[in-house]
Amino acid sequence: MIKRTIHIGSPCKIKTRQKQLVLQYNHVPGQEDKADKSLPIEDIGFLILEHRQISITHPTLNELIENNTAVITCDERMHPKGLMLSLDGNTTQSERYQAQIQASEPLKKQLWQQTIKAKIQNQAALLAHWNIDHNYMNKCAQKVKSGDTDNQEATASYYYWQRLFPPVWEFTRHREGAPPNNLLNYGYAILRATVARSLVGAGLLPTLGIFHRNRYNAYCLADDIMEPFRPCVDSIVRKIIQETSHVEELSKELKAQLLNIPAMDVQYGLSTRPLMIATQLVAADLAKCFLGESRKIEYPSLYVRTA
């Protein structure tokens, strides 16, 4: 079942009633006569709380977490800032935690090689979709060694960002850089939450990465595993700027496109799957690798609609 992404961008009080998430407006000036809205909690995969005047009850948070709903809070700029996930996402998570902690360095280096190769291949596929020369990217993908010791990821990334967006944008990828960096940042935050939720569901610690090791980062493993999925976000942003150059502010319409990331299609094997489902399959593969049942993660390929 594909879970819904719910974005709340106006003042309200959020509570629960008979397993329903209820939005109440009777305390909001000017909206006292507005009818309550409700939806089943079991349908919600991601809840994004954007407005500063949203209040939510503690029992509601508990029910959302029990449903493995990722609750995302936003800062004053309305950018995703915080993420709340379940601490009890899998029945055998203690066993899986131990296997993850004890994973050997050679295994982690092999998994990182697979991860970066898949990322570069998906970047190449996106360039190919926009009729941009991608042969160099394919060569980079083939050169990725165990642990990516030659840093083909950075080499390919430089080539990729120099060409993905039209020259008129004079684009440089930087978190605090000029638009459309703001769109990429927002999309990556949604993607990160999607991957983190899947890792927790697979009984893994999103903090303990196979490559990323920043002591201040609570989601190192999510940052690792999301790498091959990043071009999915890039594809949406590239399509947006093809249609409009007015992306300085994250409008409601732009956010709506980026909030669709968990439901967008990717190519998984011989079929297409929603990205949310693909991240769950990848997380399950990773758990098998840590448990010694496999040594390979099957990452999806980028799926870009031609129409």
N, C-alpha and C positions, 0 to 999 in steps of 0.2 A: 504494500500500500504506500502510495506517495503521500507523505505528510505535507501539510500546508505551511506556508510562511506567512505569518500574520504581522503586519506593520501597524503600530498605533502611533499616530502623529498629532493627536489632539488631547487636551486635558480630559481626564476621566478617572474613575475609581474602578479598579479591577478586582473582582472577587469570584468565588465559585458558588454554584448552586446545582446540585444533583449532577455532578460530573460535567457541568457546562462552565465555560469561561464567560463571565458576565461583565460587560462594560456599562458602567452607570454614569450618567451625566447630571443627575439632579443637584449636585453641589457646584456645578460649573456655571458661573455667571453668564446669563444669556442663553443657556442650554438646559435650563431646569425642566422644560417640557419635552425634551428630547427622549424618545423611547430607549429603553435598555437594549443592548445588542448581546447576543449569546451565540456560542458555537461549542461543539463537543471538544473537550480537551484531548481526547484520544486522536483527533484529526490533526493536531498541531505538532509540527516538527521544530519550528523556530518561531519565537515570539520576540519582536523587536520593539523596544520601548524607547521612543524618540523624544517625546515632549517632556519638559522639565516638571510639569504639573500633573504627571501621572502618579497615582498611588496604587499600590498592590498589597494585598493581605498576605500574611505569612502562610496560612493554609493553602492559598492559591499557588504560591511558589512551591510548596511541598508537592501538591498534586501535579504540577507541571514537571517537576524533576522526576517524580515517580513514573511519569509518562516518557521519560528521556527526551523531554523538550529542551532545546537549547534556548536559554533566555539571554537576550543581548540588550545591553543598555547603551545609550548614546550620550555623547558629551554635549557641551553648549553649542558646538558647531553642527550638531546632529549627525556626527560620524560615530560608527560603532566603537565602543570603548571597553565595555566589560562583557564577560561571558560566564554564565552559570550553567554547570553540567552536573549530572548525577554522579555520586561517588559509588554507586552500586549498580553498574550497568550490565553485569553479566554474572550468571550463577557460578562460574568457575574462575572468577577474576583473580582470586588469590593465587591459584596455580599459574595463571597467565602472567601475573605480575612477577612471580619468581622467575619464570622462563624468560621474560623480557629483560629483567635485571641481569640475568646470568648469560645473556646472549654474547657470543664470542665476537671479538673484533673482526676476524675474517668474514663472519656472516654479515655483520653490519656494513662492512665495506662492499660486499657483493650486492646487498640490498640497495645501497646508495648508488652503485653503478647502474643497476636496473632503473632506479628512480630518475637519475639524471638523463640516461639514454631516452627514456620515455618522454621526459620533458622536452628535450631538444627535438625529438621526432614530432611532437605535437606543435611545437613552435614552427618547425619547417612546414608542416601541413597547413598552418594558418597563412604563412607567407605564400605558399603555393595557391591557396584559395584566392588571394588577391593578386595573382599573376606576378609575384615578386620572386626573383631568383633565390632558390633555396638549396641549391646543390652544396654550397659551403656548409650549411646546417647539417645536411645528411652526412657529410664527411666528419663533422665534429661528433655526431652521434656514434659513428663507428669507432671513433678513437677513444671513447670513454673507457677508462681502466677501472679496476677495482678501487673503490674509494675516491674515484675521480681525482687521482693524484696530480694529473696535468691541468686540472681546473678547466676542462672543456666547457663546463657550464658557463663560466664567465666569458670565455672566448665566443661561444655561440650567442650569449646574451648581448654582447656588444654589437655583433652583426645584426641581430634580430631587432633591437630597439632603434638602430640607425635606419631601419628600412620599413618597419611595420606601418608607421603613420606617414602620410604625405609630407614631403619636404617643407611645405608651407607652414606646418606646425612647429618646425624646428624643435622637435621633441627630445627631451632628455629624461630618462626614467629616474625619478627621485621622489621619495615619499612626500617631501614638502615642496616639490616642484610645481611648475605651472600646469594648468589643465592640458590634457585629460588625466593627469596624475590623480586628481581628486576622484575621478570615476574608477580608476584602477584600485585605489586604496579602499573605496567603499566595497567594490566587488570582491577584493581579496579578503576583506573582513568577513563577508558572508560565506565565502568559500572556506575560510579557516574554521569558522563555527561548524560548518557542515562536516568537515573532516574530523574535527575534534569530537563531535557528537557520535560519529561512526566508530571512532577508536574506543570511546568509552563503552559503546554498545558491544564491541568485540572483546571487552574485558581487558583493555590495555591502558597503560598510563600515558596520557597525552604529553606529560611533562618530560619523559625520558626518551630523548631522540636517538636516531641511528647516526646522525651527523651533527645537527644543531646541538650546541651544548651551552648556550648562554645561561649563566647562573640566575639571571633575572627573568628568564622566559618560562612561563608556566605551560607553554604549549609547543615545546621543541619538536615532539614527534608529529604533531599536526602540521608544523611548518615544513617538516621533511616530506610527509606524504602528500601534501597539497601541491608540491612542485609540478608534477605532470598535469595537474588540473588547471594551473594558472592560465595557460593559453585559452581555456574555455572563457574565462573572464575577459581576456584580451580580445577575443573574437566579438564579444558583445560590445565592448568599448569601440573597437574599430568600426563596427557597423553603425554605432551611434554617431561618430564623427563624420561618417560618410553622409549622414542625413542632416546633420546640423553642426554648426560651429559654436552654438550658444551653450557651452557646457561649463561656464564659470561657476554657476550655482547648481547644486544638486536639486533639480526640480522634482516634483512629485512624479512626473512622467518618466524622468531618467531613473529615479529610484525604482520605479515599478519594473523597469527592464532588468535592473541589476538584482532585484529581489527574486527574480525568476531563476536565478542561477541554480539552486538545488533541483529544480524541475527540468532544466534544459537537457537535451539529449546528448549522449556520448556514444561512441561505437565501442561496444564491449563484445569481443569475439565476433560472431557472425550476426549479432543483433544490436539494436540500439536500446539503451537503457537510460532512465533519468539519472543525472549526475548523482543525486542523493543515494540511489541504489548502488551505483558504481562505487562510491566511496565505502559503502558497507561491505561490498564484495572484496575490495582492496584491503580493508581492515581485517577481514576474515582471513585472507591470504597471508597477511603479515603475522597474525596470531599463529597460524600454522607453521610459519618459518621459525618463530621464536620457540614453538613447542617441539621442533625437530621433525615435523611431519612433511615439510617442503622446504625448498630453498629458492622459490621463485614467486614474485608478485605479478599477477596479470593486471597491468594497468590498461585503462581504456584509451582509445584513440580519439582524437578530436573529430567531432562531427559538425560540419558547417553546412547549413542548408544552402542550396544553390538558388533558391527563389526567395 
